[in-house]
Amino acid sequence: MAFDRDAGGGPGGTANGPSEAATAPGGTTTTPDDVASEDLVAEGATDGSGSAGWEVLPWLLRWRGLAVDQLRRTESVFALSNGHIGMRGTLDEGEPRGLPGTYLNGFYEEHALPYGESGYGYPEDGQTIVNVTDGKVIRLLVEDEPLDMRYGKAHEHERELDFRAGTLRRRTVWESPTGRRITVRSERLVSLTQRAVAAILYEVETDERVQLVVQSDLLANEPVEHDSDDPRVAAALEDPLVADFAHAAGGRAILAHHARNSELRMAAAMDHELETGDGVRTEISAEGDLARFTAAVDVPAGGKLRLVKYLGYGWSAKRSVPALRAQVEAALAGARQTGWEGLLAEQRRFLDEFWAAADVEVRGDDELQQAVRFALFHVMQAAVRGETRAIPGKGLTGPGYDGHAFWDTEMFVLPVLACTLPEAARDALRWRHSTLDKARERAKVLGQGGAAFPWRSINGAECSAYWPAGTAAFHVSGDVAHAVAQYVSMTGDLAFEREHGAEILVETARLWMSLGHHDQHGGFRIDGVTGPDEYSAVVDNNTYTNLIAQRNLRNAVEACGRHPEVAERLGVTAEDTAAWLKAADGMLVPFDELLGVHEQAEGFTSHAAWHFDRIEPDEYPLMLNYPYFDLYRKQVVKQADLVLAMHVRGDAFTPEQKARNFAYYEARTVRDSSLSAGTQAVLAAEVGALRLAYDYLAEAAFTDLHDLHKNVHNGLHMASLAGAWIGLVAGFGGMRDHDGALSFAPRLPPGLEGLAFRLTFRGTLLAVEVEPGRATYRVLSGDALHTSHHGEEVTVAPGEPVVLSIPDPPEPPEISQPRHRAPKRRTPPGSRS
Amino acid sequence: MAFDRDAGGGPGGTANGPSEAATAPGGTTTTPDDVASEDLVAEGATDGSGSAGWEVLPWLLRWRGLAVDQLRRTESVFALSNGHIGMRGTLDEGEPRGLPGTYLNGFYEEHALPYGESGYGYPEDGQTIVNVTDGKVIRLLVEDEPLDMRYGKAHEHERELDFRAGTLRRRTVWESPTGRRITVRSERLVSLTQRAVAAILYEVETDERVQLVVQSDLLANEPVEHDSDDPRVAAALEDPLVADFAHAAGGRAILAHHARNSELRMAAAMDHELETGDGVRTEISAEGDLARFTAAVDVPAGGKLRLVKYLGYGWSAKRSVPALRAQVEAALAGARQTGWEGLLAEQRRFLDEFWAAADVEVRGDDELQQAVRFALFHVMQAAVRGETRAIPGKGLTGPGYDGHAFWDTEMFVLPVLACTLPEAARDALRWRHSTLDKARERAKVLGQGGAAFPWRSINGAECSAYWPAGTAAFHVSGDVAHAVAQYVSMTGDLAFEREHGAEILVETARLWMSLGHHDQHGGFRIDGVTGPDEYSAVVDNNTYTNLIAQRNLRNAVEACGRHPEVAERLGVTAEDTAAWLKAADGMLVPFDELLGVHEQAEGFTSHAAWHFDRIEPDEYPLMLNYPYFDLYRKQVVKQADLVLAMHVRGDAFTPEQKARNFAYYEARTVRDSSLSAGTQAVLAAEVGALRLAYDYLAEAAFTDLHDLHKNVHNGLHMASLAGAWIGLVAGFGGMRDHDGALSFAPRLPPGLEGLAFRLTFRGTLLAVEVEPGRATYRVLSGDALHTSHHGEEVTVAPGEPVVLSIPDPPEPPEISQPRHRAPKRRTPPGSRS
C-alpha cells in the first residue's frame, strides 16, 4: 500500500477525538501498563491505550509513565531533529523500544523496484531511508542488573519535549528487581546551531552506595522490523551498512560505514565527559558495527554519576573515509569546545528567536495551543539545518514513506516556513534546484520538455513504482514552482530567484508547454495527468493542475522579465514567453453548467456517485477496502483537490463559486489522507462555516498527537502539522498571498477567545491579533507594510498598531459530509491561562 | 513488458514483407548456416536469416536445411498440439535446440506477483505455463558418435508440417565426423483423436554396417531460458517439477511429478516398439526426472532401425499419483492397440473431415493459400481437444504470455471455430463457464455485481499485475458474452445456451449494470474502463466496450426469454431485464460532432496528436520507446478498437460513418499489436479500400511465418492466425452475423483470382466461391439456408447453387497511415496452380 499515503485508520467519526484525549492527571497515575510481558509492571505507567496520554502545557509535551505498546508512537512524537540529523525518541537504554531510528537527511539505501509487468520509463531503483549508526544508546547496570523498564519497578517515569529548550528530557525513579533504587535523568538534544552535532546529558543518582556500569554505544545495523511486505525492500535493509573503519581511544570512538548498494558513506563519532565523585574505571573499544565506552563507578549514597555524550555525524557520496572521519571529529571538537551548557544555551537562543518570529497563540483552547506549538516545533526541526536536502514527508522522525519527500513539502510545509523561517524554505527550494538535472532527465524519458520533479524521492530521482498515482501527478512540478514564487514574494529574495528560482520556473513552464496543447477551440488542455486527490488518476484537465500550471506559466514570464540575463542563459525567447502567456490565458478550467460547480477534472461530475450510504465506519480508509479501479471512476475524493485549488488559486474563483463548490465537494470528500483537513479548514472559514473550520483545524492539529491515522509510529505527518498552522493563519486569519499581495480576512469561530500569529513579509515582522469583533495589526520590526483586511487596503507602520473591526461572516451554504465522515465537533476542554 | 502483447519489432514498413520471403528452391540450397559455432557447418542448410525459409506448397510447410539461430522460431511453427498436449517442434535428438517445450493445457506453476506499491484487490498469484516432462527426445549414437547436427555434415535435412496428415516429418542425411553416413526419418504426431496420446516414428537407415544406440527419454525439469526479467518468475520455474513416482519395465516407463507451488500433478508415460533386423539389446530405467529406454543394435549395410515411441500424458489437480499412473498407462494401451499406422489413419480421417468443412481456397496467391491453411491448422490444433480448458493466446506452441488465455480467444479464435469446428468453440466457452465462480469472486473484490472474467489467466483467476491495462479491460466479459451469443447463433445449440451460455450472459449483464450508471440526461455511462486499444487506459465510455455491453444486455434478455427456468434459477426478475434493456437503449456512444467521427472513448478526439512526423521506424513498437503515460493521453492507437467495434457491432454504424471513422483512425493506428491487421482488413474491404484490405490480410496471415513481430520464438499468435481467416471471410467474403443474421458482401481485391470458403451455419455446410464479378453459394450438406448477398435476401437450397453478381465497391475515403506504418503492399509472387 506504499503509494497510498496514510494507509492507517482514517480520521473522522471513528477516530479518538479530543474529547477522549483526557489530560493525564499530575503524575500519580497508577493504571498498569497493558504490555503483554509477564514481568514488569512499571508502576506509575500511564495507560497508553487511548490517543491521549499527553499533559496539556503551553510549551512542553509531557508523557508520564511507560506504555510499552505506545513506544513506537511516542518515539515519533519525541523525535529530535535539525533537518540534518534525526533521532527518534527511544529510551536511552535502547530497550524496550518500538522502532529505533537515527537518520541522516539524504542518506539512503537503494533497491530494485519490482514490477509484475514492467514498462518503458519505469524507475528501476527505489531509495529507502537507512537507520544509521545509533549514538543514542546509553545502557546502565545497577549492581549487575541492567536498567530495563520492563523489569523491576518504575516509581516515577516521565519524558517531556521542551519547545523552548529544544531538548527531550527524561526522569525515571527505578527500583531494580533486587530493590536498588536509582533516579535517572537525561536530556538529549540535536543541535539547531551545530549541524553535525547531537549531545546527551545522562545522570544517575542513588540513595545508597551502588556500583554502576555505564555503557555508551555507537551501534550500526540494529535489527529493525519493517512494515513493507516487499521482500526486496526488506532484503535491502537487512544490515544495510558495511563497516569501513573503526577506531577508539580515550573517551572517543568512531565508526565509518557505507550503504551496501547506494555506496553512500557515513561516519559517526562519540566523545564523553564523565563526572563522578569516586574511583572510576573506563574503557573504550570499536569494531565493525559497535563502538563502546564503558565506565564502572562506585557511587556513594547520595552520590551522582554524570555523563555527557557528544555525537558527531556526517555522510557523503564523494568524500573518502578519512575525510569523513576528519569531519565528524571536527564536529566533536566543536561540540566539546561549546560544552553541554553552551549547546543548551545556543539551543535556547535559537528557539527564542524562532518563537519571537513564529509563535501562534490560541486563546480558549489550551490543548490546541500546545498542538500548534508542537506542530511548529517539528516543522522547524524538519527543516532548519536541512540545507540543500529534501524535507521528507515524515521529516526525520521515522521510516514512513521510505523517508521520501513529496509535494506536501512545497504546498504545506514551505508556506509555513516562508512566513516563519524563510532561510529554511529557501534551502529546501535549493534542494529542488540541485535536482534539476534529474528532473530534466525524467521529463525527457517521459517524452516531455523542461523538468519533471518526482512524486517521491530522496535524491531527486523518481522512486514511484505505480505511475498513475505517482509520476503522472505532474502538479508536483507546478507545486515546486508555486513554492518558489511564494518564497520570493514573501521574502523579496531576488538573489535566490536569479540564482535558483527563475530556472525552476522556466523549466516547469516548459514542462506544461509540452504536457498541454491547444485544442480545436484554442483552449489549453492538460490531459492524462493525476491531480492531488489520490482517489482519481490519469484524468483530463484537473482543475488544480491547470490552475497551478497557469500561475506557473505567468510566474515564469514575470521572472524572465525580472532576470533577462537568466532568461537568455536558459534560451528563453520572446516567442516562448508569448506562448506561455497564451497557454495561461487559454487554460481550460472545467465547469459543470448544469450543476453550477467546477469539476475536479473533466467529466468528474458525470461520474457515478459513491455508495456512501452503504459504507460502514470500519471500511475507511476506502483504499484498504475498495480497488483503485472503482475509486478512480466515481465521485469520491480522498483529499482536498478542487478545494486546495480554491485556497492557493482563490483568485480564480468568485466567492459564490467557492461556497457552491465547497458544499459540493464536502459531500464527496472522505479525508482518507492527512493532507486534507487543514485545507478544508481554510475554505470552510472562507465560506463562513466557522465551526466546521474549527473542527477541521483540530483534526489537522491532532493528527499526530491523537494518532488519528493510526500510523504515527512510522513518523509524524509534516504536512498535517503544517496544516495546523495553515488552518489557523489562512483559515481564521484569512491570510492569502495571491499574486504576491498579502491580505487578511480574520474571523474567530465560536469557542475561541483569541488568536495571535506572527509572520515575516519582505523583512517586516508582522503580528496579527484576532479577538472577537476586531483584529489588530502590528509591525514588530522592519518597515511599514501594505496589506488588506477583509478587502480593505491598509498600511501598518512600525509603532502604529492598526485595529480594524471584523465584518460578519457570510451565510455558509448547506454543507454535509459523507456518512460517518463528518469531522469530530471541536469543543475546547477549557482554558487554564 | 509482460502486459504488452507483441513487444517485439512491429509489422509495417520495417518488417520483412513477402517480397523478401523468397521461396527456397527445390532442395539443393547450399548456403551455409550462419550459426556462431566453429564446428559444423551442416551442408545443405538454408540461410535462415530472412523471414522466409519456407517452401510454398498448398498443403505442406517445409523448411530445408538447419538454421540453428532460427530454431526457436521453427520450433513454434512446427509445434504439434491437440489442445490438450502441446509439443514444440524441437529436433528428435533434443539438441541443438531453441526453446524446448512440452505443455499440458491447464498445467501451470504459481508464483507471487511482485508489486513495488501494492493495492487492494491486486491479484497475489501469477500462473505460468510449465514445460512438463519431455517425451519427444530420441537420441542416436552412431558408433559412439552422438547425432548432433552442429557436428559432422548434414547432406540433406528437411522438416515438413503436413496439414492433411497432421504430422511433423523430418528427413536427415547425416555424415558423422568420422564419416559414417546415415539417413534418419521421423514422423511425429499429437493425436487429434486420442487426447492423451502422442507418438513418434523414428527410422534410421545406413549403407554400411554400424552399431546404433538409440536412447528414448522422458525428461523432466529440462533447463529452459526465460525471457522474463522478473527473478521471481524465473525462480518459480527453475525445476518447477517435484518427482513423485518413477517406474520402468520392458519397453515402458512412467514418471509422475507435481508442480512445486501450484501442487498440480502430472504423469508422462512412454512405450516402445522396436523393429530391427539383427541382434538387439535393450534396457530401461526410470528415476526422478529421467526415464530412458536404450536399444543397442548392430545394423547391417542397407539395414534399418525402426522405433515407434508412444507417449501418454495426464494431469490433475485432484487425482492421486496411482490414478494418474493408471490414466497414462491406459492412454498408452489404447495407443498401442491402435498402433502407429492406426494413429496415422485416424489423424488423416479427422483432418479430411475438418478440411471438408473448413478449407479456404485462395487463387492467385499461393503463398497466402499456404499461410491460410497453416493458420487454420494451428487454430484447429490449439482448440480441438482442449475440452473445458482455455485456448491460450499462443495455443500450446510456446511459453509466450506465460501460457495465458486472453480475450483474443473469444473475439478472434472462436469466431473461426464457431464456423469451422463448433464443438471446439463450445468447449472453450464451457471453460469460461467453469470459471464463473472465480469471475464472480473477482467482480465482488472489484466492488461489482455479476462476473468479471480475467484479463489473463490459465485457471480462471486474474493474473494481471497492472490493472489499468488488465483488469480494467472489462470488455473481456462482454467479449465472452459476445462469443456465447455468436456460437449459439451460428449453431442453434440451445442446449448449450441453457446449460452454460445463459448464465454467462446473465452474469456479464449484471456486471455492466454495476459498472455503468445513468447520468443526469438518462444516458448510460461506463466510466473508468480500458478498451481493446492498449495505448489507452481507464477511459470513460469506450465505444467498443459500450457497444459490446449493449449487445450483451440485449442478448441476456433474449436468452432469459428463451430459458425462463434458467432466469428463475439465477434470480433474474422482470425488473432486471427491463433495467437491462433501458441501459442498452440509453448506452452512450461518444461522437465528435465537429469532426463527424465517433470517439474511441469520451474525449479522445480532443487529445493531442501523436508526433508521428518525428518518429523513426526503429521507434516502433512505441511502448518500447515511449512511456504509457504519454501514449495513453494522446491520439495514438495500438490496435483496432473503434474499428473492431465497427466490425463486430457494424449494425451500430452507418456506411458513411464507417468510412469516415475508418479514415480517421487509420491515420492514428500504428499496429504495434498482432490483434489489429485482420480487423483492419475487414473494415478496409467494407469501405471499398480493397487493395489496402489485401495488404492487411497478408500482414495478419504472415505474422508468424514471416515473424513480423520478431517474437514468434515464444509461440504463434493464435489471434493473428485466426485474423487471416477473418480477413478473408469477413473481409473479402463480407460475412457478418449481426444479431444472428448471416450475411455476405463478397468482393475480390485486384490481384486475387478467386476465393472459396466453407462454413457451417446451424448444421448447414455452406460453400461460398468468389470470383471476379460474381459469387456462388452452395449448400454442401444440410438444409436450405437464408442469408443475404450485398443486402439482397437470398435462400440457398441443397443442390441449387445460387450465383449472384457482385456490385462495384463503394468509393473509399482518403486513407493514410502514420508515417512508416503503411502496411506492405501485397503483390502475390504468382500462382503455380
Interface residues (C-beta under 8 A of the other chain):
Chain A: M1 A2 F3 D4 L113 P114 Y115 G116 E117 S118 G119 Y120 G121 G126 D229 D230 R232 V445 L446 G447 Q448 S464 A465 Y466 W467 P468 A469 G470 T471 A472 H517 D519 Q520 R525 D527 G528 V529 A537 V538 D540 L594 E602 G603 S606 H607 A608 A609 M623 L624 N625 Y626 P627 Y628 F629 D630 Y632 R633 K634
Chain B: M1 A2 F3 D4 L113 P114 Y115 G116 E117 S118 G119 Y120 G121 G126 D229 D230 R232 V445 L446 G447 Q448 S464 A465 Y466 W467 P468 A469 G470 T471 A472 H517 D519 Q520 R525 D527 G528 V529 A537 V538 D540 L594 E602 G603 S606 H607 A608 A609 M623 L624 N625 Y626 P627 Y628 F629 D630 Y632 R633 K634
